[in-house]
């Protein structure tokens, strides 16, 4: 058995903000992928994945009993796991590129009853139903999930988040492979954990000042970045990304690994590149934007840099 491939994703804009109804834009990232496989001889890694799937199957069984709208072929899943099914994935865990999202998408594709497929007319209502199911499934891994990562992985389409209850698949300007501008991933070399970062954010949300900053600065610039990116307004986009990078450095410091604080500020001061969080932060990848990728490579020569989109 070898299931279809499900890809990683990158949330270009909207980290933390989408919890409070900012806009967001998430794109598939085909560099990393995963698929369900089965084997009689499991490697150490495959064994770990298989054991995790055993626990996941029990979790899905529990939800199915509590929620009538949540319908899976649990018996088939349990039988397959018993036979050695595991998720074979190149998606790094704790890097903000949706490793658990791809797994959730693969399980839904194989075992959900009455599943919504990519081939049908994907109305906003259907997308919300999918997002809701995926959110419940992925909560097993994160404690609380929006369901967006699995949605992106399952559909393999860019997703525009207008608000919590208003999402749609969208198109983004095609890449200019000759362009000097780029979106890139910077490897922090540290594994990040989502739950503790979200916990810090929720604590900060109890402060008046932080809430106002989120609405008046963070969400304002995030929304503007999403609009600019989708409409191809590159000049305006970089102005807004610079502002966003500044706000994150000032107010989201715990989510930025400390050894990157100086590098982050250097980008803003020199305008050579701008950094932002990729997912919840705390490690994993950092997202970068530059109008001059060669210049950015020189500035960041000590780091592993992966281009994901060219302007």
Order of alpha helices (4+ residues) and beta strands (2+ residues): beta-beta-alpha-alpha-beta-alpha-alpha-alpha-beta-beta-beta-alpha-alpha-alpha-alpha-alpha-beta-beta-alpha-beta
